[in-house]
């Protein structure tokens, strides 16, 4: 291990290293527990966000399709009005 001087190992120094290792293990264990809690709560939230984003995209796609249909209907109506007005104008002349 880095920082250990094996030429002058004493029971006290070994105890200090052991205690430091235990503290570090406890910190790591606590961190793992926190990560597990975070994962437990975060994963369903991310899944819900993805599902809602997908639903929103479907609605946007439908809106775009309806806008295209409206544009086509408007063009057809304009063409029909032009034909009717064009025929009426031709008859009156």
C-alpha positions as CSV (number, residue, x, y, z in Angstrom):
1,X,0.0,0.0,0.0
2,X,1.1,3.5,-0.7
3,X,2.5,5.4,2.3
4,X,3.3,2.4,4.5
5,X,6.8,2.0,5.8
6,X,7.2,-1.7,6.3
7,X,10.7,-1.3,7.8
8,X,9.4,0.3,10.9
9,X,6.0,-1.4,11.5
10,X,4.8,-1.2,15.0
11,X,1.6,-2.5,16.6
12,X,0.5,1.2,17.0
13,X,1.1,2.0,13.3
14,X,-0.7,-1.2,12.2
15,X,-3.7,-0.2,14.5
16,X,-3.8,3.2,12.9
17,X,-3.8,1.7,9.4
18,X,-6.5,-0.8,10.4
19,X,-8.7,1.9,11.9
20,X,-8.3,4.1,8.8
21,X,-9.2,1.1,6.6
22,X,-12.3,0.5,8.8
23,X,-13.4,4.1,8.6
24,X,-12.9,4.1,4.8
25,X,-14.9,0.9,4.5
26,X,-17.7,2.4,6.6
27,X,-17.8,5.5,4.4
28,X,-17.9,3.4,1.3
29,X,-20.7,1.3,2.7
30,X,-22.7,4.4,3.6
31,X,-22.1,5.8,0.1
32,X,-23.3,2.6,-1.4
33,X,-26.5,2.7,0.6
34,X,-27.1,6.3,-0.5
35,X,-26.5,5.4,-4.1
36,X,-28.9,2.5,-3.8
37,X,-31.6,4.8,-2.4
38,X,-30.9,7.3,-5.2
39,X,-31.1,4.6,-7.8
40,X,-34.3,3.3,-6.3
41,X,-36.0,6.7,-6.6
42,X,-34.2,8.0,-9.7
43,X,-34.8,5.1,-12.1
44,X,-38.6,5.2,-11.9
45,X,-38.5,9.0,-12.3
46,X,-36.3,8.8,-15.4
47,X,-38.6,6.1,-16.9
48,X,-41.6,8.3,-16.3
49,X,-39.9,11.3,-17.9
50,X,-39.0,9.1,-21.0
51,X,-42.6,7.9,-21.2
52,X,-44.0,11.4,-20.9
53,X,-41.6,12.7,-23.5
54,X,-42.7,9.9,-25.9
55,X,-46.4,10.8,-25.3
56,X,-45.6,14.5,-25.9
57,X,-43.8,13.6,-29.1
58,X,-46.9,11.6,-30.3
59,X,-49.1,14.6,-29.6
60,X,-46.7,16.9,-31.5
61,X,-46.7,14.5,-34.4
62,X,-50.5,14.5,-34.5
63,X,-50.6,18.3,-34.4
64,X,-48.2,18.5,-37.3
65,X,-50.3,16.0,-39.3
66,X,-53.5,18.0,-38.5
67,X,-51.8,21.2,-39.6
68,X,-50.8,19.5,-42.9
69,X,-54.4,18.3,-43.3
70,X,-55.8,21.8,-42.6
71,X,-53.3,23.3,-45.1
72,X,-54.5,20.8,-47.8
73,X,-58.2,21.5,-47.0
74,X,-57.6,25.2,-47.1
75,X,-55.8,24.9,-50.5
76,X,-58.7,22.8,-51.8
77,X,-61.2,25.4,-50.5
78,X,-59.3,28.2,-52.1
79,X,-59.2,26.3,-55.4
80,X,-62.9,25.6,-55.3
81,X,-63.7,29.3,-54.5
82,X,-61.5,30.4,-57.4
83,X,-63.2,28.0,-59.8
84,X,-66.7,29.1,-58.7
85,X,-65.8,32.8,-58.9
86,X,-64.0,32.3,-62.2
87,X,-67.0,30.5,-63.7
88,X,-69.4,33.2,-62.3
89,X,-67.2,36.0,-63.7
90,X,-67.0,34.2,-67.1
91,X,-70.8,34.0,-67.3
92,X,-71.4,37.6,-66.5
93,X,-69.1,38.9,-69.1
